[in-house]
Amino acid sequence: MTALPIVFLLPILAAIPANARDVSLEIDYASSSIEIEGKAARFFPAVFRFNNFEAKADFDASLETLVGAEFRFDYREITSGSARKDRRIRAWLEAEKHPNGSFKLERTENIDGDQFAIGQLLLHGQWREARFLYTVESAENETTLNAVAKIDYRDWNLPELRILLFKIEPTLEIRILLRGKAI
């Protein structure tokens, strides 16, 4: 007797549109990036980039809210385009000792219309909470995720950083740009 109602539910479940499911971003790595920017003497930016990284981003069916995200990168591969700066930042990060970097989404929050991706960031061998303000834009066959977090490197027990003659302020900005096709 209980099997009969389940049989009647099957056509209803099959009629739910495919777009009612969560969707994943098939990432175009050539047009995506992860960067860390620090400011020296309040004026001069020092931008470091990960040319190689892994990322996963899942959205709700409306493509407006992140439901899953993870980013992984290797601090030994961080680059600025200057070999001298690269050696300095890698030594400061102790990249040989702590090569892995990662962010894992735990939840999202909407605060006054702004969307935040909140999760754990692995830096200098330590996990700490990070909050990324993010936006999602979709046009034709491309979806773009922009996310920015401001962190204080002292929270990860990193010492003061100097590059050339300049002290890098303790607030760093992590920028994630992912472009791809929602599938």
Secondary structure, DSSP 8 states (H G I E B T S, - for coil): --HHHHHHHHHHHHTS-GGGS-EEEEE-GGG-EEEEEEEETTTEEEEEEESSEEEEEEE-TTSSSEEEEEEEEEGGGEE-S-HHHHHHHHHHHTTTTS-EEEEEEEEEEEETTEEEEEEEEEETTEEEEEEEEEEEEEETTEEEEEEEEEEEGGGGT---EEETTEEE-SEEEEEEEEEEEE-
